[in-house]
Amino acid sequence: MKLTGFLLCLLFPFCTVFAQNNSKPGWIIKLNGDTVRGYIQSAVEEELAEQVHFKADSLSPFQTSSPADILSFKSGNNIFESATFRNPTGDSVVTDTCFIKQLVTGKYNLYSFIRKEMPYFIIRSDTTIYFLYNTITDDEGVWTKPGDYLNILNLISISCDKLATVYERVGYSEKALSAFVLKLNNCIAPGTAKSFYQKPKTKVELMAFVGGLPLGRQSQFTANLTVRFSSPSISRKVSLNAGFEYSHSVVLTNLKWYGMSNEWLTMHRIFSIPLNFQYYFINGRIRPYAYAGFSLSSYRSNEGGSQSNGNGFQSSFGLSLVAGIGVEARIIKNLYAKVDYRYEMLLQFPAIGIAYQFE
């Protein structure tokens, strides 16, 4: 119980972390060319590809604009343009329209957008538009269409001998493609290119959870402190988690042997430092999730009966597999009711309790 009290006290110093603002300074350019400055509601880039929420001042409500309503907008340091292009990633080539993020300007202009958490790229030169994509798979991970972005890089770099063999080693990412297109522009027309690429910002969140399962003869207490690392501009569903975990479970069994009754008590204590990847299936008021990874764990168990010395003591320390599922339901801002069902050293009881997320 002393250890449990210590873990609970450990959660309180982190209560001074402040919540981040939900909007960024920015502007929109209307169809008539007028620029209106104000605030852009924060959103992941996949959402910004479809629509943007803008207000001219802090007191006004947000107004929603689609790619058909405005020419472009700026959110923080990122500029997005409305664009129409031919999209070949489906079963047939279709005309597509969305907001695309500016990465490089020059002879060749590079843009990106995200659909279903997959990045796509567009290179535009005068009136010619190239659509870049990597290998596409279905929901079961089966290849449905090979990527063609290296072929396009080869095509546009023909006029620059320095890049004749470099294109084959370019990775499919904003950083790698921005660097390549910038070099290409500087090779063709030195001094005219500019890069707007920015490394995605990492968001750090702290979540404290206390819960258990009091069922009389079976019970468990769980407390954890988790630090989540994510890139909100790319995905709000995926995070890398690290922290501290403590669980204490008790099972009391009534054994009968040759007419004699004996109470058999089994206790498990686990203290660990886990590292895992977590995925939210839905982002909303109710957030079901799953996670998997590893932990450095200290495990102790003790079992015995009322007529024994209770000397069934075991302990171990080492690397353990961690996996679990659960659901978080928001009660008020940052406060959640939570159920977590976890495997670590052993299959634990579901823990039901309260979690608070510090942003």
C-alpha positions in Angstrom: 0.0 0.0 0.0 2.9 2.3 0.6 4.0 1.8 -3.0 0.5 2.5 -4.2 0.4 5.8 -2.3 3.7 6.8 -3.7 2.6 6.2 -7.2 -0.6 8.2 -6.7 1.5 11.1 -5.3 3.8 10.9 -8.3 0.9 11.9 -10.6 0.3 15.3 -9.1 3.4 17.4 -10.1 2.4 17.1 -13.7 -0.9 19.0 -13.2 0.8 22.3 -14.2 0.9 21.4 -17.9 -1.2 23.8 -20.0 -3.6 23.1 -22.8 -2.7 24.3 -26.3 -4.7 26.7 -28.3 -7.2 25.3 -30.8 -6.5 27.8 -33.6 -3.5 29.4 -35.4 -3.0 32.8 -37.0 -3.6 32.7 -40.8 -5.4 34.0 -43.8 -7.5 33.0 -46.7 -7.6 34.3 -50.3 -11.1 34.6 -51.7 -12.0 33.8 -55.3 -11.9 37.5 -56.1 -8.3 37.7 -54.9 -9.0 39.5 -51.6 -6.9 38.4 -48.6 -8.7 38.2 -45.2 -6.5 37.7 -42.1 -7.7 35.9 -39.0 -7.5 32.5 -37.4 -7.5 28.9 -38.8 -8.9 26.1 -36.6 -6.3 23.5 -35.9 -6.8 20.2 -37.8 -4.7 17.4 -39.2 -3.6 17.8 -42.8 -5.9 15.1 -44.0 -8.8 17.2 -42.8 -7.3 20.4 -44.2 -7.1 18.8 -47.6 -10.9 18.8 -47.7 -12.0 21.9 -45.8 -10.7 24.7 -43.6 -12.5 26.5 -40.7 -11.7 30.2 -40.6 -12.8 33.3 -38.6 -11.7 36.9 -39.1 -11.5 37.7 -35.4 -11.4 35.8 -32.0 -15.1 36.6 -31.3 -16.6 35.4 -34.6 -17.7 31.8 -35.2 -15.7 29.6 -37.5 -16.8 29.5 -41.2 -16.2 26.4 -43.3 -14.6 26.7 -46.8 -14.0 24.0 -49.3 -11.5 24.0 -52.2 -14.3 25.4 -54.4 -14.9 28.4 -52.1 -11.4 30.0 -51.8 -8.1 30.0 -53.7 -5.7 29.3 -50.8 -5.1 29.7 -47.1 -2.3 29.9 -44.6 -2.4 28.0 -41.3 0.6 28.8 -39.1 3.6 28.5 -41.4 1.9 26.3 -44.0 0.3 27.5 -47.2 -2.4 25.4 -48.9 -3.7 26.0 -52.4 -6.9 24.8 -54.1 -6.0 22.5 -56.9 -7.8 20.3 -59.5 -5.8 17.3 -61.0 -6.1 13.9 -62.4 -5.9 11.2 -59.7 -4.8 7.7 -61.0 -4.7 5.8 -57.7 -8.1 4.2 -58.0 -9.5 1.6 -60.4 -9.7 4.4 -63.0 -8.3 7.9 -63.4 -10.7 10.5 -61.9 -10.7 14.3 -61.6 -9.9 15.3 -58.0 -10.0 18.6 -56.1 -8.5 19.4 -52.7 -6.2 21.7 -50.8 -2.6 20.9 -51.4 0.3 22.0 -49.2 3.1 24.0 -50.7 6.6 22.5 -50.2 8.9 23.9 -52.9 8.5 26.7 -55.5 10.5 27.2 -58.7 10.6 25.8 -62.2 8.9 22.8 -60.6 6.5 23.4 -57.7 6.1 20.5 -55.2 2.9 20.0 -53.1 1.5 17.3 -50.8 -1.8 16.2 -49.4 -3.0 13.3 -47.2 -5.8 10.8 -47.8 -6.6 7.9 -45.4 -3.3 8.7 -43.7 -1.4 8.1 -46.9 0.7 11.0 -48.3 0.5 11.9 -52.0 2.5 14.5 -53.9 1.9 16.8 -56.9 4.6 18.4 -59.0 3.4 21.3 -61.2 5.4 23.0 -64.0 3.5 25.7 -65.9 0.3 23.9 -67.0 1.7 20.3 -66.6 0.8 18.4 -63.5 2.5 15.2 -62.3 0.8 13.0 -59.6 3.2 11.1 -57.4 2.2 8.0 -55.4 3.9 5.1 -53.7 2.8 1.4 -53.8 -0.9 1.2 -53.0 -2.3 -1.7 -50.9 -5.8 -2.7 -50.0 -7.1 -3.2 -46.4 -5.4 -6.6 -46.2 -2.0 -5.3 -47.2 -2.1 -6.8 -50.7 -0.4 -4.7 -53.4 -3.0 -3.3 -55.8 -0.9 -0.8 -57.8 2.9 -0.2 -57.9 4.2 3.3 -57.1 5.3 5.5 -60.0 7.0 8.4 -58.2 10.5 7.3 -59.2 9.5 7.2 -62.9 8.3 10.8 -62.7 11.5 12.0 -60.9 13.5 10.4 -63.7 11.4 12.2 -66.3 11.7 15.7 -64.8 15.4 15.3 -64.0 16.5 14.5 -67.6 17.6 18.1 -68.1 20.0 18.0 -65.1 22.9 15.6 -65.5 23.8 15.9 -61.8 20.6 14.1 -60.8 20.7 11.4 -63.5 21.4 8.6 -61.0 20.3 10.3 -57.8 16.6 10.0 -58.3 16.7 6.2 -57.8 17.6 6.7 -54.1 15.0 9.4 -53.2 12.7 8.2 -50.5 8.9 8.7 -50.5 8.6 11.5 -47.9 8.1 15.2 -47.7 11.7 15.7 -46.6 13.3 13.6 -49.3 11.2 14.8 -52.2 11.5 18.5 -51.1 15.3 18.2 -51.1 15.3 16.5 -54.6 13.0 19.1 -56.2 14.9 21.9 -54.7 18.2 20.6 -56.1 16.5 20.1 -59.5 15.2 23.7 -59.5 18.6 25.1 -58.5 20.3 23.0 -61.3 17.9 24.2 -64.0 17.4 27.8 -62.8 19.9 28.7 -60.0 18.6 31.1 -57.3 14.9 30.9 -58.2 13.8 28.1 -56.0 12.6 28.2 -52.4 11.8 25.4 -50.0 8.8 25.7 -47.5 9.3 22.2 -46.0 9.1 22.0 -42.3 9.8 19.1 -40.1 6.5 17.9 -38.6 6.1 19.1 -35.0 5.9 16.4 -32.3 3.1 16.8 -29.8 3.8 15.6 -26.3 0.8 14.7 -24.1 0.8 13.3 -20.6 -2.0 11.0 -19.4 -2.5 9.8 -15.8 -4.8 6.8 -15.1 -6.0 5.2 -11.9 -8.4 2.3 -11.9 -9.1 -1.2 -10.9 -11.6 -4.1 -10.7 -13.0 -4.7 -7.2 -14.9 -8.0 -7.4 -14.5 -9.2 -3.8 -12.5 -12.4 -4.2 -10.9 -11.1 -7.4 -9.5 -7.6 -7.5 -6.9 -5.4 -9.2 -5.5 -1.9 -8.8 -3.8 -0.2 -11.7 -2.0 3.1 -12.0 0.0 4.5 -14.8 1.6 7.6 -16.1 2.0 7.7 -19.9 3.8 10.2 -22.2 2.4 10.2 -25.7 4.4 11.4 -28.7 2.5 12.1 -31.9 2.5 14.2 -35.0 -1.0 15.8 -35.1 -0.4 17.3 -38.5 -0.1 13.8 -39.9 -2.3 11.7 -37.7 -4.2 12.0 -34.5 -4.7 8.2 -34.3 -1.2 7.0 -33.9 1.2 7.7 -31.0 4.4 6.3 -29.4 3.8 5.8 -25.7 6.3 5.5 -22.8 5.9 5.8 -19.1 5.4 4.0 -15.8 2.9 1.2 -15.0 2.0 -0.4 -11.7 -0.6 -3.2 -11.1 -1.6 -5.3 -8.1 -4.0 -8.1 -8.5 -5.4 -10.6 -6.0 -7.3 -13.8 -6.4 -8.8 -15.6 -3.5 -10.0 -19.2 -4.1 -11.8 -21.6 -1.8 -10.3 -25.1 -2.1 -11.8 -28.3 -0.8 -9.8 -31.4 -0.3 -11.0 -34.5 1.5 -13.6 -32.6 3.2 -11.3 -29.8 4.4 -11.7 -26.2 3.2 -8.7 -24.0 2.6 -8.5 -20.3 1.4 -5.8 -20.0 -1.3 -4.5 -16.5 -2.0 -2.6 -15.5 -5.1 -1.1 -12.0 -5.5 0.7 -10.5 -8.5 2.6 -7.2 -8.5 4.1 -5.7 -11.6 6.0 -2.5 -12.0 7.2 -1.7 -15.5 8.5 0.9 -17.9 6.6 0.2 -21.2 7.2 1.5 -24.7 4.5 0.8 -27.2 2.6 2.1 -30.3 -1.0 2.9 -29.8 -3.8 3.3 -32.4 -7.2 5.0 -31.9 -9.8 3.4 -34.1 -12.0 6.5 -33.7 -11.2 10.0 -32.6 -14.2 11.5 -30.9 -16.0 11.6 -27.6 -15.5 7.8 -27.4 -12.1 6.5 -28.4 -11.5 2.7 -28.7 -7.9 1.8 -29.1 -5.3 -1.0 -29.2 -1.6 -1.0 -28.4 1.4 -3.3 -28.5 5.1 -3.1 -27.6 7.6 -4.1 -24.9 8.4 -3.2 -21.3 11.1 -3.5 -18.8 9.2 -5.2 -16.0 9.7 -6.2 -12.4 7.2 -9.1 -11.5 6.5 -10.5 -8.0 3.9 -13.1 -7.1 3.0 -14.8 -3.8 0.6 -17.5 -3.2 -0.4 -19.8 -0.3 -3.2 -21.1 1.8 -4.5 -20.4 5.3 -2.8 -23.7 6.5 0.5 -23.2 4.7 3.4 -20.8 5.2 2.6 -19.0 2.0 6.1 -19.6 0.7 5.1 -19.7 -3.0 7.1 -16.6 -3.7 8.3 -15.9 -7.2 10.0 -12.9 -8.8 11.5 -12.0 -12.1 12.9 -9.0 -13.9 13.4 -8.5 -17.6 11.8 -7.7 -21.0 8.2 -8.4 -21.5 5.7 -8.3 -24.3 2.9 -5.7 -23.8 -0.4 -5.7 -25.7 -3.8 -4.4 -24.8 -7.2 -3.0 -25.9 -9.4 -0.4 -24.3 -11.7 2.5 -24.7 -11.7 6.1 -23.4 -15.0 8.1 -23.0 -14.6 11.8 -22.5 -16.6 13.1 -19.5 -15.5 16.7 -19.7 -12.5 18.3 -21.5 -9.4 16.2 -20.8 -11.2 13.9 -18.2 -12.0 10.4 -19.4 -13.7 7.3 -18.1 -11.4 4.5 -19.2 -11.4 0.7 -19.5 -8.1 -1.0 -20.2 -7.5 -4.8 -20.8 -3.8 -5.6 -20.8 -1.4 -8.4 -21.1 2.0 -7.9 -19.4 3.7 -10.9 -17.8 0.2 -12.3 -17.4 -3.3 -11.6 -18.7 -4.6 -9.0 -16.2 -8.1 -8.2 -15.1 -9.8 -5.3 -17.0 -9.0 -2.0 -15.2 -11.9 0.5 -14.9 -11.2 4.0 -13.8 -10.5 7.7 -14.5 -7.9 9.2 -16.8 -6.8 12.8 -17.1 -5.0 14.0 -20.2 -2.5 16.9 -19.8 -1.8 18.7 -23.1 
